[in-house]
Amino acid sequence: MRAYLFLGIFLLLTTCFSYGQTMSNQSVYLELAGAGLAYSINYDFRFSKEDIQSWGMRVGAGGWATTYNSGSESLLTLPIQMNRLFGKKTHFFEVGGGATFIHYRDRWGGGNYEWRNFNFILDSGNTPAFMGTLNMGYRKVPENGGFTFRANLTPIFNHNGFWPLFAGISFGYAF
């Protein structure tokens, strides 16, 4: 699974860099917590190539897979959000919202038993499932590409409730 994820990111990056843009209206970053729940690798872009303060979108993937004595555990998260930036030069306030797809499996007893319920702050119920996400916070975007940073409050919600005090931090490259 990791090999496919890295191959997809490599292909995405080579496609994006081939256009030779000078504005930093796209970025690739690693987010810890936030919309990807545990962590995620994300691609973010603006719908308008001329205006960094336009509406944009971020898509990502995260998760893990482990094996132990008599079973295995795996999680796949796919966050997708619409967002908008407000600010000047390199410092922006970011707002947005979206959903995170969750697919969780915990198998044990030689694969005879399976648990699909992912309980991360809010119980997701049997997965696959979706977790709603909101986003508000700070984003630093370099003018001509380079290191980008994000720190956001990311409230999450689903059919079992609302958790307003979830947050995320991101480091990456803008181009």
BAFI-3210 file (N, C-alpha, C; in Angstrom, 3 decimals, decimal comma, padded with zeros to 6 digits):
// residues 175
n [1|2|3|4|5|6|7|8|9|10|11|12|13|14|15|16|17|18|19|20|21|22|23|24|25|26|27|28|29|30|31|32|33|34|35|36|37|38|39|40|41|42|43|44|45|46|47|48|49|50|51|52|53|54|55|56|57|58|59|60|61|62|63|64|65|66|67|68|69|70|71|72|73|74|75|76|77|78|79|80|81|82|83|84|85|86|87|88|89|90|91|92|93|94|95|96|97|98|99|100|101|102|103|104|105|106|107|108|109|110|111|112|113|114|115|116|117|118|119|120|121|122|123|124|125|126|127|128|129|130|131|132|133|134|135|136|137|138|139|140|141|142|143|144|145|146|147|148|149|150|151|152|153|154|155|156|157|158|159|160|161|162|163|164|165|166|167|168|169|170|171|172|173|174|175]
n.u [000,817|001,949|003,843|002,270|001,085|003,317|004,189|002,002|002,130|004,628|004,117|002,145|003,569|005,567|003,978|002,823|005,110|005,946|004,596|005,762|005,143|005,241|003,979|003,079|000,779|000,095|000,611|002,350|002,127|002,852|000,615|000,080|-002,162|-005,213|-007,342|-006,790|-006,881|-004,961|-002,404|-001,517|-000,708|-000,795|-002,176|-002,588|-004,365|-005,103|-008,101|-008,023|-005,326|-004,097|-004,837|-004,083|-005,733|-008,092|-010,747|-009,906|-008,715|-008,051|-006,652|-005,967|-004,123|-003,836|-002,826|-002,272|-000,778|-000,459|000,910|000,460|000,938|-001,409|-002,959|-004,021|-003,988|-005,450|-005,691|-007,149|-007,280|-008,869|-008,738|-010,640|-011,094|-012,612|-011,265|-010,423|-008,282|-007,285|-005,537|-002,286|000,597|002,645|001,360|-001,521|-004,987|-006,815|-009,800|-012,210|-013,876|-014,931|-014,786|-013,684|-012,856|-013,043|-011,561|-011,360|-009,897|-009,575|-008,195|-008,185|-007,313|-006,370|-007,539|-010,180|-011,875|-013,175|-012,955|-014,562|-015,068|-014,033|-012,724|-012,022|-011,620|-014,356|-016,768|-016,830|-018,537|-019,335|-016,957|-016,551|-016,743|-017,649|-016,151|-016,986|-015,297|-014,027|-012,179|-009,908|-007,424|-003,897|-001,812|001,305|002,664|005,153|006,248|007,525|007,641|008,692|009,362|006,428|003,996|001,465|-000,967|-003,719|-007,033|-009,163|-012,147|-014,086|-016,777|-019,556|-022,171|-022,261|-021,632|-019,953|-016,728|-015,025|-012,376|-010,083|-007,002|-004,459|-001,182|001,032|003,651|005,458|005,962|005,630|004,657]
n.v [-001,182|001,240|001,600|002,095|004,506|006,253|006,109|007,280|009,909|010,689|010,662|012,642|014,896|015,130|015,687|018,137|019,828|019,967|021,980|024,413|026,732|030,025|031,231|030,529|028,629|026,042|023,194|020,620|018,653|017,313|016,427|016,446|015,017|016,813|017,006|014,501|012,818|010,868|011,161|012,604|012,773|015,403|017,189|020,426|022,955|026,015|027,156|029,295|030,273|032,731|034,099|033,786|034,002|032,846|030,349|027,023|023,600|020,642|017,416|014,249|011,477|008,995|006,826|003,483|000,199|-002,737|-005,786|-008,425|-011,029|-012,859|-011,597|-008,618|-005,046|-002,271|000,997|003,404|006,680|009,279|012,449|015,228|018,538|021,751|025,015|028,388|031,196|034,082|037,062|038,710|038,897|036,633|035,548|034,017|033,630|030,737|029,127|026,494|023,415|019,974|016,451|013,330|010,214|007,039|003,936|001,094|-001,819|-004,488|-007,435|-010,652|-013,787|-015,547|-014,383|-014,977|-013,400|-010,094|-006,593|-003,620|-001,114|002,096|003,946|006,977|009,637|010,453|007,947|006,067|004,152|001,201|000,830|001,107|004,676|008,154|011,156|014,337|017,448|020,578|023,626|026,019|028,459|029,286|029,898|029,798|030,874|030,819|033,367|032,715|029,959|027,173|026,345|025,605|026,196|025,203|025,730|024,669|024,809|022,115|021,197|018,218|016,062|013,771|011,280|010,685|012,913|016,062|017,413|020,042|020,781|019,831|019,659|020,480|020,272|021,280|020,653|021,440|021,763|024,470|025,393]
n.w [000,000|000,793|-001,208|-003,475|-002,693|-002,502|-005,167|-006,479|-005,410|-006,397|-009,193|-009,311|-008,421|-010,436|-012,632|-011,861|-011,577|-014,179|-015,484|-014,882|-013,193|-011,734|-009,587|-006,184|-005,966|-005,462|-003,372|-001,601|001,222|004,505|006,935|010,358|012,531|012,276|009,331|008,215|010,323|011,880|010,486|007,315|003,810|001,604|-001,222|-002,333|-004,049|-005,841|-007,382|-009,132|-010,994|-010,959|-008,642|-005,414|-003,257|-003,948|-004,088|-003,158|-003,157|-001,305|-001,327|000,071|001,563|004,045|006,783|008,085|008,305|010,088|011,357|013,682|016,173|015,857|013,950|012,138|011,575|009,995|008,589|006,539|005,496|003,736|003,240|002,050|001,151|000,684|000,468|001,453|001,159|002,990|003,078|002,948|000,874|002,166|004,371|005,575|006,428|006,752|005,778|005,713|004,701|004,729|004,135|005,527|004,382|005,881|006,352|008,133|009,555|011,797|012,283|013,765|015,348|013,370|011,179|011,352|012,860|012,872|013,339|012,660|013,564|014,000|016,483|017,089|018,840|018,164|017,841|014,934|014,031|012,097|009,554|005,985|006,450|006,913|008,129|009,052|008,466|009,549|009,028|010,145|010,333|010,342|007,515|005,967|003,009|000,674|-001,646|-004,127|-004,181|-002,146|001,313|003,129|005,672|007,974|010,513|012,116|013,481|013,621|013,732|014,160|013,065|013,201|012,910|015,597|017,085|017,830|017,818|018,834|019,444|017,954|016,239|013,755|012,261|009,696|007,333|004,437|000,860|-001,269|-004,571]
ca.u [000,000|002,843|004,477|001,294|000,933|004,495|004,171|000,998|002,658|005,691|003,501|001,471|004,589|006,206|002,995|002,683|006,323|006,165|003,955|006,684|004,486|006,053|003,219|002,954|-000,645|-000,037|001,541|002,324|002,552|002,546|-000,183|-000,034|-003,533|-005,988|-008,396|-006,402|-007,029|-003,649|-001,500|-001,844|000,077|-001,832|-001,927|-003,505|-004,237|-006,094|-008,842|-007,524|-003,860|-003,638|-005,231|-003,864|-006,835|-009,293|-011,106|-009,017|-009,095|-006,967|-006,942|-004,855|-004,214|-003,071|-003,192|-001,223|-001,078|000,460|000,580|000,918|000,952|-002,513|-003,858|-003,522|-004,807|-005,180|-006,510|-006,974|-008,064|-008,778|-009,368|-010,873|-011,666|-012,593|-010,745|-010,181|-007,238|-007,443|-004,332|-001,390|001,946|002,935|000,645|-002,927|-005,963|-007,438|-011,071|-012,687|-014,612|-014,994|-015,030|-012,605|-013,278|-012,333|-011,706|-010,598|-010,077|-008,732|-008,463|-007,440|-007,726|-006,084|-008,415|-011,560|-012,648|-012,868|-013,558|-014,581|-015,440|-012,881|-013,078|-011,007|-012,318|-015,767|-016,959|-017,252|-019,413|-018,663|-016,392|-016,217|-017,579|-017,138|-016,069|-017,003|-014,190|-013,970|-010,787|-009,618|-006,114|-002,835|-001,006|002,400|002,918|006,206|005,844|008,091|007,845|009,558|008,787|005,131|003,635|000,062|-001,392|-005,160|-008,039|-009,917|-013,254|-014,584|-018,136|-020,233|-023,472|-022,148|-021,341|-019,104|-015,560|-014,499|-010,996|-009,105|-006,132|-003,448|-000,018|001,507|004,920|005,551|006,608|004,709|005,226]
ca.v [000,000|002,396|001,762|002,740|005,879|007,015|006,185|008,282|011,234|010,979|011,008|013,922|015,946|015,315|016,357|019,534|020,574|020,085|023,178|025,510|027,913|030,853|031,540|029,421|028,349|024,612|022,719|019,237|018,741|016,280|016,989|015,624|015,188|017,524|016,318|013,114|012,193|010,583|011,923|012,443|013,466|016,150|018,082|021,556|023,844|027,082|027,038|030,367|030,282|034,104|034,664|032,816|034,128|032,222|029,068|025,925|022,256|019,763|015,991|013,582|010,067|008,648|005,553|002,548|-001,230|-003,477|-007,181|-008,898|-012,486|-013,621|-010,759|-007,408|-003,854|-001,321|002,203|004,264|007,912|010,092|013,746|016,132|019,774|023,013|026,016|029,727|031,932|035,532|037,651|039,465|038,384|035,241|035,135|033,875|032,953|029,702|028,554|025,477|022,287|018,817|015,151|012,339|008,825|006,177|002,486|000,482|-003,251|-005,143|-008,876|-011,477|-015,198|-016,115|-013,770|-015,435|-012,355|-008,781|-005,421|-002,540|000,119|002,956|004,868|008,026|010,755|010,147|006,601|006,146|003,043|000,306|001,493|002,469|005,743|009,503|012,081|015,714|018,247|022,015|024,026|027,441|028,633|030,052|029,265|030,592|030,452|031,650|033,982|032,048|028,535|026,814|025,758|026,100|025,781|025,408|025,358|024,867|024,173|021,260|020,489|017,043|015,696|012,678|010,953|010,516|014,137|017,150|017,631|021,304|021,070|019,000|020,565|019,856|021,067|020,780|021,112|020,957|022,537|025,175|025,650]
ca.w [000,000|000,846|-002,514|-004,362|-002,231|-002,916|-006,625|-006,834|-005,076|-007,358|-010,481|-009,138|-008,369|-011,737|-013,494|-011,436|-011,854|-015,615|-015,992|-014,662|-012,666|-010,861|-008,377|-005,237|-005,780|-005,216|-002,356|-001,131|002,612|005,488|008,023|011,561|013,029|011,260|008,578|007,971|011,635|012,476|009,630|005,895|002,804|000,907|-002,352|-002,257|-005,200|-006,015|-008,636|-009,990|-010,972|-010,791|-007,357|-004,340|-002,304|-004,510|-003,508|-003,504|-002,732|-000,871|-001,282|000,723|001,932|005,232|007,381|008,449|008,293|010,944|011,652|014,979|016,302|015,268|013,171|011,492|011,726|008,922|008,524|005,383|005,552|002,523|003,474|000,930|001,668|-000,046|001,378|000,919|001,862|003,121|003,631|002,079|000,619|002,511|005,576|005,230|007,264|005,927|006,245|004,786|005,232|003,842|004,751|005,489|004,231|006,825|006,152|009,221|009,794|012,795|012,154|014,700|015,349|012,062|010,186|011,546|013,515|012,307|013,970|011,674|014,229|014,283|017,557|017,169|019,476|017,948|017,310|013,527|013,663|011,150|008,381|005,616|006,968|006,682|009,254|008,579|008,992|009,318|009,053|010,262|010,929|009,710|006,466|005,404|001,635|000,083|-002,911|-005,306|-003,903|-001,043|002,527|003,568|007,021|008,345|011,864|012,002|014,307|012,710|014,379|013,440|013,452|012,498|013,483|017,049|017,805|017,335|018,653|018,321|019,817|017,270|015,493|012,910|011,889|008,399|006,777|003,072|-000,195|-002,165|-005,895]
c.u [000,867|003,488|003,542|001,099|002,110|004,586|003,179|001,477|003,754|005,118|002,799|002,478|005,251|005,264|002,889|003,910|006,542|005,513|004,777|006,025|005,433|005,319|003,129|001,479|-000,931|000,930|001,316|002,856|002,135|001,785|-000,242|-001,334|-004,339|-006,989|-008,066|-006,447|-005,674|-002,558|-001,959|-000,847|-000,938|-001,291|-003,000|-003,279|-005,344|-006,809|-008,425|-006,014|-003,302|-003,890|-005,089|-004,988|-008,141|-009,615|-010,131|-009,523|-007,853|-007,480|-005,730|-005,117|-003,342|-003,489|-001,997|-001,709|-000,019|-000,012|001,119|000,683|-000,166|-003,453|-003,185|-004,499|-004,442|-006,171|-006,144|-007,864|-007,803|-009,487|-009,516|-011,587|-011,626|-012,076|-010,538|-009,154|-007,564|-006,162|-003,541|-000,034|002,080|002,145|-000,858|-003,724|-006,714|-008,740|-011,520|-013,462|-014,651|-015,308|-013,790|-013,223|-012,419|-012,622|-010,778|-010,928|-009,070|-009,110|-007,600|-007,986|-007,504|-006,985|-009,875|-012,461|-012,208|-013,642|-013,440|-014,866|-014,189|-013,307|-011,926|-011,709|-013,833|-015,873|-017,512|-018,328|-018,647|-018,175|-016,513|-017,259|-016,942|-017,148|-016,072|-015,875|-014,403|-012,514|-010,693|-008,269|-005,169|-002,150|000,052|002,727|004,014|005,772|006,321|008,377|008,804|008,770|007,453|004,773|002,160|-000,141|-002,876|-005,927|-008,938|-011,021|-013,730|-015,979|-018,601|-021,564|-023,451|-021,779|-020,421|-017,961|-014,851|-013,007|-009,987|-008,277|-005,148|-002,327|000,588|002,823|005,015|006,249|005,543|005,416|004,205]
c.v [001,255|002,661|002,460|004,209|006,733|007,142|007,249|009,693|011,629|011,401|012,358|015,067|016,184|015,981|017,828|020,354|020,780|021,327|024,442|026,791|028,698|031,228|030,299|029,140|026,855|024,232|021,248|019,279|017,519|016,952|015,983|016,002|015,891|016,635|014,864|012,250|011,890|011,390|011,719|013,208|014,095|016,950|019,160|022,452|024,878|026,862|028,118|030,410|031,680|034,656|033,615|032,883|033,544|030,941|027,999|024,612|021,518|018,339|015,295|012,118|009,824|007,285|004,710|001,112|-001,929|-004,922|-007,525|-010,400|-013,204|-012,750|-009,565|-006,265|-002,900|-000,174|002,958|005,481|008,704|011,422|014,536|017,352|020,872|024,047|027,354|030,409|033,416|036,077|038,415|038,784|036,919|034,710|035,153|033,224|031,995|029,233|027,508|024,387|021,154|017,559|014,271|010,951|007,972|004,718|001,810|-000,998|-003,707|-006,613|-009,631|-012,895|-015,854|-015,562|-014,171|-014,364|-010,998|-007,691|-004,271|-001,174|000,920|004,004|005,848|009,307|010,560|008,757|006,688|005,138|002,136|001,083|000,566|003,470|007,081|010,283|013,478|016,508|019,717|022,431|025,540|027,607|029,435|029,226|030,252|030,015|031,350|032,175|033,203|030,570|028,314|026,243|026,413|025,464|026,092|024,982|025,693|024,183|023,407|020,534|019,329|016,695|014,500|012,424|010,789|011,788|015,094|017,346|018,886|021,515|020,079|019,930|019,778|020,830|020,445|021,440|020,587|021,917|023,152|025,453|026,316]
c.w [000,000|-000,511|-003,491|-003,985|-002,690|-004,441|-007,091|-006,554|-006,049|-008,708|-010,416|-009,140|-009,724|-012,720|-013,150|-011,786|-013,346|-016,201|-015,743|-014,160|-011,769|-009,586|-007,492|-004,975|-005,633|-004,109|-002,072|000,294|003,413|006,614|009,159|012,248|011,943|010,552|008,270|009,217|012,266|011,759|008,197|005,044|001,858|-000,264|-002,303|-003,464|-005,181|-007,337|-009,629|-009,876|-010,721|-009,394|-006,261|-003,313|-002,848|-003,737|-003,992|-002,948|-002,265|-000,849|-000,677|000,985|003,152|005,737|007,733|008,263|009,140|011,071|013,020|015,041|015,565|014,436|012,540|011,732|010,594|008,971|007,258|005,584|004,280|002,770|002,176|001,501|000,621|000,943|000,671|001,794|001,860|003,729|002,605|002,021|000,993|003,699|005,315|006,352|006,347|006,575|005,236|005,487|004,223|004,617|004,622|005,421|005,151|006,483|007,168|009,328|010,848|012,771|013,154|014,652|014,000|010,966|010,324|012,163|012,978|013,046|012,981|012,285|014,583|015,295|017,752|017,603|019,375|017,333|015,886|013,183|012,710|009,939|007,184|006,121|006,612|007,987|008,643|009,213|008,634|009,469|009,180|010,938|010,065|008,625|005,993|004,036|001,063|-001,290|-004,129|-005,064|-002,762|000,119|002,860|004,905|007,253|009,793|011,943|013,118|013,349|013,469|013,508|013,941|012,629|013,189|015,000|017,796|017,073|018,314|018,144|018,544|019,233|016,388|014,641|012,604|010,633|008,011|005,357|002,153|-001,073|-003,486|-006,785]
res [m|r|a|y|l|f|l|g|i|f|l|l|l|t|t|c|f|s|y|g|q|t|m|s|n|q|s|v|y|l|e|l|a|g|a|g|l|a|y|s|i|n|y|d|f|r|f|s|k|e|d|i|q|s|w|g|m|r|v|g|a|g|g|w|a|t|t|y|n|s|g|s|e|s|l|l|t|l|p|i|q|m|n|r|l|f|g|k|k|t|h|f|f|e|v|g|g|g|a|t|f|i|h|y|r|d|r|w|g|g|g|n|y|e|w|r|n|f|n|f|i|l|d|s|g|n|t|p|a|f|m|g|t|l|n|m|g|y|r|k|v|p|e|n|g|g|f|t|f|r|a|n|l|t|p|i|f|n|h|n|g|f|w|p|l|f|a|g|i|s|f|g|y|a|f]
***
